[in-house]
Amino acid sequence: MARRSNRRTRRSESAELPQASRTVDYHNLINPFTPQTVFSNDEVEALHQNALRILEELGIKILLPAARERLKKAGALVDHDTFMVRIGREIVAQALASAPAEFKICGGIGDKDLLVAPGRLIFKSGAGCPHAFDRERGRRPGTLKDFEELIKLTESFDALQLLGAIVEPQDIAIHERHYRTARIQLSLSHKAPWVYARGNNQVTECFEMIRIMRGISIEEFKQSPYCSTVVNTNSPRQLDRPMAQGIIDFALAGQLCIITPFCLLGAMAPITVAGALSLQHAENLAGITLSQITKQGAPVLYGSFASNVDMRSGSPTFGTPEQVKATLGSGQLARHVGLPWRSSSGSGSNIADAQGAHETDMSAWAAVLAGANLMIHSAGWLEGGLTLGYEKMIIDMEMVQSFAELCGGATANEAELAFEAIADVEPGGHFFATQHTMDRYRTAFYEPLVADSSNFGQWQEAGSLTADQRATSVWQKRLETYTPPDIDPARLDELDAFICNRIAEGGAPLMD
């Protein structure tokens, strides 16, 4: 009894001490899970060999003459009349040998730098959406205001470590759009920005805007990636002009190119998982090879975006067993060639409902368990990428932040084993008031962003709000309380002068 009495005294004294608030660091995450597999090692090698055979015997159609010339000089067989390029396995092997297995992505300040390496995990929001949606304003073509608001929301979440082309601002002419989106990213966030590969003119100007805001020279810019882009092949077996030019532009500048075939089983790819992954792997290897023959050591990510279609409607589906299998297999192929890789979550749902949550969760878990280094479309994706939903973004961030919490792992030291706390509670009792609990209760658990743990009566009294209704107030409050990062005003003035001059000269047209 004396021992128990002493503990009560200590508990009382501790309760008078100030309690710590919970702090988290979701920036440079380490995936805690061993990568899962779906194919045997022999099957992975068979997939790789099948992809090499596709490139050697069937080839890939490349629409950009300059890209075909580079590959021809490297030893590929090129038919300029049909635009077909057949790439030998020796050329591919040399390219894979020079592609870096890890590198740093530089942010605007040091604590926004990201390491891309085996075991690392980076999240990006939904991207490339032509429409935006929220419960108050409805579904609409994306605007510059939407882009700005969504970049602010991205900046407010540490678990989204990179910026993206979150929504397309269709109210801005396309020859000026890159100026506006670059300025928003560079002035509202220190995270590494996104650049669309829409021709050499726009890409070059975006690189210049980044150098202005980062205060670095051309040579310094080329030493590490300060931005990223995604290059999508036109599956099956085609690489169009702006995408091929993007691979070249980003390689020459030393910036990150995420090469991603868009292989939907039964549509743009064979209906079998192995067939689709063979095609995806071949297209990846072709893009990676073009990057490396342009500049050895250029940073690239192996990209996967393989799922199946609904064979009744032709619409893409997400979170399916087939997508999970394809994602696990993609991870195996990326590791087989020794490259970091990008995967995706996503949803085909039209609204932030149970279907949308299920599809996003299933596809996201597949990417995490497969060992993805970058997960794009982690938050906000609706309609298979046609719409970025504000409420969907908030609901998905609950998932993303939960993954980030898992990356913190767990410990089993003497304090965590809690023997004294167990001894302090009689059988059938509770741990609410133990010293162990009182010392930790403010910081022990993840604090939900939008989830409601109240009982039915409390929930009803508060208005019976659903998750998407609660999410509306979350994103609104985040925008109201957004604080811009500390930006050098002289650099911002220089950037604005650059933009004004370029717009006065007519802007930058897209690639022909």
C-alpha positions as CSV (number, residue, x, y, z in Angstrom):
1,M,0.0,0.0,0.0
2,A,2.9,2.3,0.7
3,R,4.2,1.9,-2.8
4,R,0.8,2.7,-4.2
5,S,0.4,5.8,-2.0
6,N,3.8,7.1,-3.1
7,R,2.7,6.8,-6.7
8,R,-0.4,8.8,-6.1
9,T,1.7,11.5,-4.6
10,R,4.0,11.6,-7.7
11,R,1.0,11.6,-9.9
12,S,-0.4,14.6,-8.1
13,E,2.8,16.5,-8.3
14,S,3.2,15.8,-12.0
15,A,-0.3,17.0,-12.7
16,E,0.8,20.5,-11.6
17,L,3.6,20.6,-14.2
18,P,3.0,22.2,-17.6
19,Q,2.0,19.6,-20.2
20,A,3.8,19.4,-23.6
21,S,1.8,19.9,-26.8
22,R,2.2,17.4,-29.6
23,T,4.6,18.2,-32.4
24,V,5.2,16.2,-35.5
25,D,7.8,16.1,-38.3
26,Y,6.4,14.6,-41.5
27,H,9.0,15.9,-43.9
28,N,11.7,13.3,-44.7
29,L,9.8,10.0,-44.1
30,I,11.2,6.5,-44.0
31,N,8.9,3.7,-45.0
32,P,8.7,1.3,-42.1
33,F,7.5,-1.7,-44.2
34,T,9.4,-4.4,-46.0
35,P,8.5,-4.2,-49.7
36,Q,5.9,-6.8,-50.6
37,T,5.9,-8.8,-53.8
38,V,3.5,-10.5,-56.2
39,F,5.9,-12.2,-58.6
40,S,8.8,-14.5,-58.0
41,N,12.3,-13.4,-58.8
42,D,12.2,-15.6,-61.9
43,E,9.0,-14.0,-63.0
44,V,10.4,-10.5,-62.5
45,E,13.4,-11.4,-64.7
46,A,10.9,-12.7,-67.3
47,L,9.0,-9.4,-67.3
48,H,12.3,-7.5,-67.7
49,Q,13.4,-9.7,-70.6
50,N,10.0,-9.4,-72.2
51,A,10.3,-5.6,-72.1
52,L,13.7,-5.7,-73.6
53,R,12.4,-7.9,-76.4
54,I,9.6,-5.4,-77.0
55,L,12.1,-2.6,-77.4
56,E,14.4,-4.7,-79.6
57,E,11.9,-6.4,-81.9
58,L,8.8,-4.1,-81.9
59,G,10.3,-0.8,-80.9
60,I,8.6,2.4,-79.7
61,K,7.3,5.3,-81.9
62,I,9.0,8.6,-81.0
63,L,7.6,11.7,-82.7
64,L,10.4,14.1,-81.9
65,P,13.1,14.0,-84.6
66,A,15.8,15.3,-82.1
67,A,15.0,12.4,-79.7
68,R,15.3,9.9,-82.5
69,E,18.6,11.3,-83.6
70,R,20.0,11.0,-80.0
71,L,19.0,7.4,-79.9
72,K,20.4,6.7,-83.3
73,K,23.8,8.1,-82.3
74,A,23.6,5.8,-79.2
75,G,23.2,2.8,-81.5
76,A,19.4,2.4,-81.8
77,L,17.8,1.3,-85.1
78,V,15.7,4.3,-86.3
79,D,13.2,4.5,-89.2
80,H,12.5,8.3,-89.6
81,D,9.7,7.6,-92.1
82,T,7.6,5.6,-89.5
83,F,9.2,7.3,-86.4
84,M,9.9,3.8,-85.0
85,V,12.9,3.3,-82.8
86,R,14.3,-0.1,-81.8
87,I,16.6,0.0,-78.8
88,G,19.0,-2.8,-78.1
89,R,19.4,-4.2,-74.6
90,E,23.0,-3.1,-74.4
91,I,22.0,0.5,-74.8
92,V,19.4,0.1,-72.1
93,A,21.9,-1.6,-69.7
94,Q,24.3,1.3,-70.1
95,A,21.5,3.8,-69.4
96,L,20.4,2.0,-66.3
97,A,24.0,1.9,-65.0
98,S,24.3,5.7,-65.2
99,A,20.8,6.5,-63.7
100,P,21.2,7.6,-60.0
101,A,19.8,5.4,-57.3
102,E,19.5,8.3,-55.0
103,F,19.7,12.1,-55.1
104,K,18.5,15.2,-53.3
105,I,15.6,17.5,-54.4
106,C,16.4,21.0,-53.2
107,G,13.7,23.2,-51.6
108,G,13.7,26.9,-51.1
109,I,15.3,26.5,-47.7
110,G,17.4,23.6,-46.3
111,D,14.7,21.9,-44.2
112,K,12.6,21.6,-47.3
113,D,15.2,19.5,-49.1
114,L,14.2,15.9,-49.8
115,L,16.3,12.8,-50.1
116,V,15.1,10.4,-52.8
117,A,16.6,7.0,-51.9
118,P,15.7,3.4,-51.2
119,G,13.3,3.3,-48.3
120,R,12.3,7.0,-48.5
121,L,8.6,8.0,-48.9
122,I,7.3,11.3,-50.4
123,F,3.7,12.3,-50.9
124,K,2.2,14.7,-53.5
125,S,-1.4,15.8,-53.8
126,G,-3.7,15.0,-56.7
127,A,-2.4,16.6,-59.9
128,G,-3.2,17.5,-63.5
129,C,-7.0,18.1,-62.8
130,P,-8.9,20.3,-65.3
131,H,-11.7,20.9,-62.8
132,A,-12.0,21.8,-59.1
133,F,-14.9,21.0,-56.7
134,D,-15.9,22.1,-53.2
135,R,-19.3,21.8,-51.5
136,E,-20.0,25.5,-51.6
137,R,-18.9,26.5,-55.1
138,G,-19.6,23.2,-56.9
139,R,-17.8,21.6,-59.8
140,R,-16.1,24.1,-62.1
141,P,-13.3,24.5,-64.6
142,G,-10.1,25.1,-62.7
143,T,-9.1,28.7,-62.1
144,L,-6.0,30.5,-60.9
145,K,-7.7,31.2,-57.6
146,D,-8.3,27.5,-57.2
147,F,-4.6,26.8,-58.0
148,E,-3.5,29.4,-55.4
149,E,-5.9,28.1,-52.7
150,L,-4.8,24.5,-53.3
151,I,-1.1,25.4,-53.2
152,K,-1.7,27.2,-49.9
153,L,-3.4,24.0,-48.6
154,T,-0.5,21.9,-49.8
155,E,1.9,24.2,-48.0
156,S,-0.1,23.9,-44.8
157,F,0.4,20.1,-44.7
158,D,4.0,18.9,-43.9
159,A,3.0,15.4,-45.1
160,L,2.8,16.7,-48.7
161,Q,6.5,17.3,-49.3
162,L,6.4,18.4,-53.0
163,L,4.2,20.8,-55.0
164,G,2.3,19.6,-58.0
165,A,0.2,20.7,-61.0
166,I,-2.7,20.4,-58.7
167,V,-5.4,21.9,-60.9
168,E,-5.3,23.5,-64.4
169,P,-6.0,27.3,-64.2
170,Q,-8.1,27.5,-67.4
171,D,-8.9,31.2,-67.0
172,I,-5.3,32.0,-67.9
173,A,-4.1,31.9,-71.5
174,I,-1.8,28.9,-71.9
175,H,1.1,30.9,-73.3
176,E,1.1,32.9,-69.9
177,R,-0.1,30.1,-67.6
178,H,3.4,28.9,-66.6
179,Y,4.3,32.4,-65.3
180,R,1.3,32.6,-63.0
181,T,1.6,29.1,-61.7
182,A,5.4,29.4,-61.1
183,R,5.0,32.6,-59.2
184,I,2.3,31.2,-57.0
185,Q,4.4,28.1,-56.1
186,L,7.6,30.1,-55.6
187,S,6.0,32.9,-53.5
188,L,3.7,30.8,-51.4
189,S,5.9,27.8,-50.6
190,H,9.5,26.7,-50.0
191,K,8.7,23.3,-51.3
192,A,10.2,22.2,-54.6
193,P,7.9,23.3,-57.4
194,W,6.3,21.5,-60.4
195,V,7.1,22.4,-64.0
196,Y,5.0,21.2,-67.0
197,A,7.0,19.8,-69.9
198,R,5.2,21.9,-72.5
199,G,8.0,22.7,-74.9
200,N,11.5,24.1,-74.6
201,N,10.4,27.7,-74.3
202,Q,8.2,27.3,-71.3
203,V,10.5,24.9,-69.6
204,T,13.5,27.2,-70.0
205,E,11.6,30.1,-68.6
206,C,10.3,28.1,-65.6
207,F,13.9,27.1,-64.9
208,E,14.9,30.7,-65.0
209,M,12.2,31.7,-62.6
210,I,13.3,29.1,-60.2
211,R,16.9,30.3,-60.4
212,I,15.8,33.8,-59.7
213,M,13.9,32.9,-56.6
214,R,16.5,30.5,-55.3
215,G,19.3,33.0,-56.0
216,I,21.5,30.5,-57.8
217,S,23.5,30.3,-61.1
218,I,22.9,28.1,-64.0
219,E,25.7,25.8,-63.0
220,E,24.4,25.5,-59.4
221,F,21.0,24.8,-60.8
222,K,22.3,21.9,-62.8
223,Q,24.0,20.2,-59.8
224,S,20.8,19.1,-58.1
225,P,17.1,19.0,-59.0
226,Y,15.1,22.0,-57.8
227,C,11.9,21.0,-59.5
228,S,10.1,18.0,-61.1
229,T,7.9,17.0,-64.0
230,V,6.0,14.0,-65.1
231,V,6.5,12.6,-68.6
232,N,3.6,10.3,-69.7
233,T,4.2,8.0,-72.6
234,N,1.2,7.6,-75.0
235,S,0.7,3.9,-74.3
236,P,1.0,1.7,-76.1
237,R,4.5,2.3,-77.4
238,Q,4.5,6.0,-78.3
239,L,6.3,9.1,-77.0
240,D,5.0,12.4,-78.3
241,R,6.9,15.5,-79.1
242,P,6.5,17.6,-75.9
243,M,7.1,14.6,-73.7
244,A,10.3,13.6,-75.5
245,Q,11.4,17.2,-75.5
246,G,10.7,17.3,-71.8
247,I,12.9,14.3,-71.1
248,I,15.7,16.0,-73.0
249,D,15.2,19.5,-71.4
250,F,15.1,18.1,-67.9
251,A,18.1,15.8,-68.4
252,L,20.2,18.7,-69.8
253,A,19.3,20.9,-66.8
254,G,19.8,18.1,-64.2
255,Q,16.2,18.3,-63.1
256,L,13.9,15.5,-62.0
257,C,11.9,13.7,-64.7
258,I,9.3,11.2,-63.5
259,I,8.7,8.9,-66.5
260,T,5.3,7.4,-66.2
261,P,3.5,5.2,-68.8
262,F,-0.3,5.3,-68.5
263,C,-1.1,1.6,-68.8
264,L,-4.8,0.7,-68.2
265,L,-5.3,-3.0,-68.4
266,G,-7.7,-3.9,-71.2
267,A,-7.4,-0.5,-72.8
268,M,-4.0,1.0,-73.5
269,A,-2.3,-2.2,-72.2
270,P,-2.8,-5.9,-72.3
271,I,-5.6,-7.1,-70.1
272,T,-3.3,-9.3,-68.0
273,V,-1.1,-7.8,-65.2
274,A,2.0,-9.4,-66.6
275,G,1.4,-8.1,-70.1
276,A,0.6,-4.6,-68.9
277,L,3.7,-4.5,-66.7
278,S,5.8,-5.7,-69.6
279,L,4.6,-2.8,-71.7
280,Q,5.0,-0.3,-68.9
281,H,8.5,-1.5,-68.2
282,A,9.5,-1.3,-71.9
283,E,8.2,2.3,-72.1
284,N,9.9,3.2,-68.9
285,L,13.2,1.8,-70.2
286,A,12.9,3.8,-73.4
287,G,12.3,7.1,-71.6
288,I,15.1,6.4,-69.1
289,T,17.4,5.5,-71.9
290,L,16.6,8.8,-73.7
291,S,17.3,10.7,-70.5
292,Q,20.7,9.0,-69.8
293,I,22.0,9.3,-73.4
294,T,21.2,13.0,-73.2
295,K,23.1,13.4,-69.9
296,Q,24.5,10.6,-67.9
297,G,23.4,10.7,-64.3
298,A,20.3,12.8,-64.9
299,P,17.8,12.2,-62.1
300,V,14.9,10.1,-63.2
301,L,12.1,8.2,-61.4
302,Y,10.7,4.9,-62.7
303,G,7.0,5.6,-62.9
304,S,3.9,3.4,-62.7
305,F,0.3,4.2,-63.2
306,A,-1.2,0.8,-64.0
307,S,-4.8,-0.1,-63.2
308,N,-7.7,-1.7,-65.0
309,V,-10.7,-0.3,-66.8
310,D,-14.3,-1.1,-66.3
311,M,-14.9,-3.3,-69.4
312,R,-18.5,-2.2,-69.6
313,S,-17.9,1.5,-69.7
314,G,-14.2,1.8,-70.5
315,S,-13.7,4.1,-67.5
316,P,-10.5,3.7,-65.4
317,T,-10.9,2.1,-62.0
318,F,-8.8,2.4,-58.9
319,G,-8.2,0.5,-55.7
320,T,-8.9,-2.7,-57.5
321,P,-7.2,-6.0,-56.8
322,E,-5.6,-5.7,-60.3
323,Q,-4.2,-2.3,-59.5
324,V,-2.8,-3.6,-56.2
325,K,-1.1,-6.5,-58.1
326,A,0.3,-4.1,-60.8
327,T,1.6,-1.7,-58.1
328,L,3.4,-4.5,-56.2
329,G,4.9,-5.8,-59.5
330,S,6.0,-2.3,-60.5
331,G,7.9,-2.0,-57.3
332,Q,9.6,-5.2,-58.0
333,L,10.6,-4.1,-61.5
334,A,11.9,-0.7,-60.2
335,R,14.1,-2.5,-57.7
336,H,15.2,-5.0,-60.3
337,V,16.7,-2.1,-62.3
338,G,17.9,-0.3,-59.2
339,L,15.9,2.9,-59.6
340,P,13.7,4.9,-57.2
341,W,10.1,4.9,-58.4
342,R,6.8,6.8,-58.4
343,S,3.5,5.2,-57.8
344,S,0.0,6.6,-57.3
345,S,-3.2,6.4,-55.3
346,G,-6.4,7.6,-56.8
347,S,-10.2,7.4,-57.1
348,G,-12.7,7.2,-59.9
349,S,-15.5,8.3,-57.6
350,N,-17.4,11.5,-58.5
351,I,-17.6,12.8,-55.0
352,A,-15.9,12.5,-51.6
353,D,-17.8,9.4,-50.5
354,A,-17.2,5.9,-49.2
355,Q,-16.2,4.7,-52.6
356,G,-13.7,7.5,-53.0
357,A,-12.1,6.8,-49.6
358,H,-12.0,3.0,-50.2
359,E,-10.3,3.3,-53.6
360,T,-7.8,5.9,-52.4
361,D,-6.9,3.9,-49.3
362,M,-6.5,0.6,-51.2
363,S,-4.3,2.1,-53.9
364,A,-2.3,4.1,-51.4
365,W,-1.7,1.0,-49.2
366,A,-0.5,-0.9,-52.3
367,A,2.0,1.9,-53.1
368,V,3.3,2.0,-49.5
369,L,3.6,-1.7,-49.2
370,A,5.3,-1.9,-52.6
371,G,8.0,0.4,-51.4
372,A,7.2,3.5,-53.6
373,N,9.5,6.4,-53.1
374,L,6.9,9.0,-54.4
375,M,3.2,8.7,-54.2
376,I,1.3,11.1,-56.5
377,H,-2.4,11.8,-56.3
378,S,-2.3,11.1,-52.6
379,A,-5.0,13.7,-51.7
380,G,-8.0,15.2,-53.5
381,W,-8.3,13.1,-56.7
382,L,-11.8,12.6,-58.0
383,E,-13.2,11.2,-61.3
384,G,-10.0,9.5,-62.2
385,G,-8.2,12.8,-62.2
386,L,-10.8,15.0,-63.9
387,T,-11.5,16.9,-60.7
388,L,-9.5,18.0,-57.6
389,G,-11.9,18.0,-54.6
390,Y,-11.2,20.3,-51.7
391,E,-13.1,18.1,-49.2
392,K,-11.6,15.0,-50.8
393,M,-8.2,16.5,-50.2
394,I,-8.8,17.0,-46.5
395,I,-10.3,13.5,-46.0
396,D,-7.4,12.0,-47.9
397,M,-4.9,13.9,-45.7
398,E,-6.2,11.9,-42.7
399,M,-4.9,8.9,-44.6
400,V,-1.6,10.5,-45.6
401,Q,-0.9,11.8,-42.1
402,S,-1.6,8.3,-40.7
403,F,1.0,6.9,-43.1
404,A,3.4,9.6,-41.9
405,E,2.8,8.6,-38.3
406,L,3.5,4.9,-39.2
407,C,6.9,6.1,-40.7
408,G,7.8,7.1,-37.1
409,G,7.9,3.5,-36.1
410,A,7.5,2.3,-32.5
411,T,9.9,1.7,-29.7
412,A,10.0,-0.9,-26.8
413,N,12.3,0.7,-24.3
414,E,11.8,0.4,-20.5
415,A,9.5,3.4,-20.3
416,E,7.4,2.2,-23.3
417,L,7.0,-1.3,-21.9
418,A,5.0,0.3,-19.1
419,F,5.6,-2.4,-16.4
420,E,5.1,0.1,-13.6
421,A,1.9,1.3,-15.1
422,I,0.6,-2.2,-15.4
423,A,1.6,-2.9,-11.8
424,D,-0.2,0.3,-10.7
425,V,-3.6,-0.9,-11.9
426,E,-5.7,-3.5,-10.2
427,P,-7.1,-6.3,-12.4
428,G,-10.3,-5.0,-14.0
429,G,-9.3,-1.4,-13.4
430,H,-8.3,1.3,-16.0
431,F,-5.2,3.3,-17.0
432,F,-6.8,6.7,-17.4
433,A,-5.2,8.2,-14.2
434,T,-1.9,6.3,-14.0
435,Q,1.3,8.4,-13.9
436,H,2.3,6.8,-17.1
437,T,-0.8,8.0,-18.9
438,M,-0.8,11.4,-17.3
439,D,2.7,12.0,-18.5
440,R,1.8,11.2,-22.1
441,Y,-1.8,11.7,-22.8
442,R,-1.4,15.0,-24.6
443,T,1.2,13.7,-27.0
444,A,0.7,9.9,-27.2
445,F,-1.8,9.7,-30.0
446,Y,-2.3,11.1,-33.5
447,E,-4.8,14.0,-33.5
448,P,-7.4,13.4,-36.2
449,L,-7.8,16.1,-38.9
450,V,-11.4,15.5,-39.8
451,A,-12.5,12.2,-38.1
452,D,-15.2,12.5,-35.4
453,S,-14.9,10.2,-32.4
454,S,-17.9,11.6,-30.5
455,N,-20.8,9.4,-29.6
456,F,-24.1,9.4,-31.5
457,G,-25.8,11.9,-29.2
458,Q,-22.9,14.3,-29.2
459,W,-22.6,14.0,-33.0
460,Q,-26.3,14.7,-33.4
461,E,-26.3,17.7,-31.1
462,A,-23.4,19.1,-33.2
463,G,-25.4,19.0,-36.4
464,S,-25.0,15.4,-37.6
465,L,-22.2,16.5,-39.9
466,T,-20.7,14.0,-42.3
467,A,-17.0,13.7,-43.0
468,D,-17.2,15.8,-46.2
469,Q,-19.2,18.5,-44.4
470,R,-16.6,18.6,-41.6
471,A,-13.9,18.8,-44.2
472,T,-15.3,22.0,-45.6
473,S,-14.7,23.9,-42.4
474,V,-11.2,22.4,-42.2
475,W,-10.0,23.6,-45.5
476,Q,-11.7,27.0,-45.0
477,K,-10.0,27.4,-41.6
478,R,-6.6,26.4,-43.1
479,L,-6.9,29.1,-45.8
480,E,-8.0,31.7,-43.3
481,T,-5.0,31.0,-41.1
482,Y,-2.4,30.4,-43.9
483,T,0.8,32.3,-43.3
484,P,3.1,32.8,-46.3
485,P,6.7,31.8,-46.0
486,D,9.5,34.3,-45.5
487,I,10.5,35.2,-49.1
488,D,13.2,37.7,-50.1
489,P,11.3,40.7,-51.5
490,A,14.1,41.6,-53.8
491,R,14.0,38.2,-55.5
492,L,10.2,38.4,-55.8
493,D,10.6,41.9,-57.4
494,E,13.1,40.4,-59.9
495,L,10.7,37.6,-60.6
496,D,7.8,39.9,-61.2
497,A,10.0,42.0,-63.6
498,F,11.0,38.9,-65.5
499,I,7.3,37.9,-65.8
500,C,6.2,41.3,-66.9
501,N,8.9,41.5,-69.6
502,R,8.1,38.1,-71.0
503,I,4.3,38.8,-71.1
504,A,5.0,42.1,-72.8
505,E,7.0,40.1,-75.4
506,G,4.0,37.8,-76.1
507,G,4.7,35.0,-73.6
508,A,5.9,31.6,-74.6
509,P,3.9,29.4,-77.0
510,L,3.5,25.7,-76.6
511,M,5.6,23.4,-78.6
512,D,4.5,23.0,-82.2
